[in-house]
C-alpha cells in the first residue's frame, strides 16, 4: 500500500514509518522542514516538503496523490499556544480529510498521544514500543501493530 503520513517527523510517526516500510509499504512523509529529511530517510520513508498551515486542500491533495491511506500525526507541540493548536491540530487534520476525500483515499487514521501519560501511569506501563512481537499486541487498522510493553502491578 501507499500510505502518506502528515507530520511524520514525530516519534510515533517515525516508529510507524519503520513498521510500515518493514511490511513492504511505500510511505511518503509530509514534513515542514528540509532538515528533517535525513531522519525520515533513516526510517525508510520518502520525505515530502509541505506546510499544512500554508496550503489549501487542493495543494495537499496533490501531495497525497494516489495514497491508499493517510495518517495525520502532526501536532503543534506541547509549548504552543491556542492559535497554533487551532491551525495545526484542528485545521491541519480537517485539511488532510478534505485532501483525502478529493483523492478518494480509502482510509484516514489520526494519531494522538493525548492522555498517554495518564494511561501509562494507570496501567504501570513502561515506555511504549512498537512491533508485532514486543509486549502485548493490539491490531491497528492500517498501521499493522501497535503495542505497549507493560509490567506486572507493583
N, C-alpha and C positions, 0 to 999 in steps of 0.2 A: 504494500500500500504506500501511497504518497501521503504523508502526514505532516502538515505545516504547523509549527509551534510559534505563536506570537509571545514575545517576552522570554525567549529561550536562553538567556544568559544566567538566570537564577539557578540556585542549587537543585531544586526539584526538577526543573525543565532539563537541566544537563543530565541528571540521572535518568530521566525519561528518555531523552535522546539516545543515550548509550544503550538502554534496553531495546528501544525500537530498532536501532541500527543493527544490534546483535541478532534481532529476529528477522533481519533482511528487509526492513522498511527503508524507504528513502525519506529523509527528514530535513526539509528546508526550515531554517530557524530565522525568524524576524528579530533583528536587534537594531538599536538606535545608534550604536557607535562602532566605527570600523575597528577600534582597538579591542573589541570583543570577539572578533573573527577567530583568532587563534584558539580561544577557549572552546568555541563552538566546533571548530575543526578537530580539536583534540578528542572530542567525544563522538566524532563521526558525522556530525551534522553539516549542512551546507548553509553558511551564513548568507542572509539577505538583508541589505541595509534598508530600513524603512522606519518611519516615526509615526506611531499610531496617533499622536497628538497633532500631527501636521498633515494628515491625509484625509481624503473622503472615502466613502465605501467603494466607489468605482476604482480608485487607485489601489486600495487594499485588495480588491477582487483580482486585479491584475497580478498582485504578489501571490495571492492564494492559488491562482492558476487552476490546475486540474486536480487539486488535492482531493483525496478520498475522505479525509478527516482534518479538522483543525482543532488546535488546543490553545486555549487562552491561559497563559501562565504569567502574563505581565502583571506588574504591580508597582505602585508609586513608592513603596518603601516605607519603613516604619517611622522615619523622621519627617515625612512630607505632611503638608497641610491639607485642609479640606478641599481647596481648589484643585490641587494635583490629584487627590484621590478621586475627585469627580471626573477629571479629564482622562486619567489612565484607567483606574479601576472600574469605573462605570461606563463612561463613553467609549473607552477602548474596547471593552467587552461587547457592547452593543454594536460598535463599528465592525468588529470581526463577525458577529452574527449576520449583519447586513451584507458584508462581503461574501460570506459563505453561502447565503441564500442566492446571491447573484450568480454564483458559480455552481449552484446545485450540489453543494457538498453534503454528503450523506450524514456525517457525524460532527457534532460540536461538543467539545469537552472543556469545562472550565476548572482550573485548579486553584485552590485557595488553601493557605496554611492557617487561616483564621481559626483560633481555638485549639491549635495543635499543642500548644504548651499545656493547656488545661487537660487535654486528653492524655498526654504522656504522663503527667503527674498523677492523674486519677487511676491510670492503668499500670503505673510503675514501669512504663516502657523506657528503654534506653533510646539512643538516637535512632530515628527511623532509617532503615536501609531498604534498598530496592533489589529485587532479583527473585526469580522463580523458586530459588532454593533457600533463601535467607529468612529465618524466623517463621512466623505464621504467615501464610499466604492468603491473599484475597484477590479474586479475579477482578481485573479492572477492564472496563468496557472497551476501550480502544488501545490502551497502552500495554496490554499484556498482563503484567503482575505488579502490584504494589504491596509492600509489606511493612510491618513494624516488628522489630525484634524485642520481645517482651520477656522479662524475667519473672520468677515466682514472686508472690507478695512477700514483703519483708516481715 
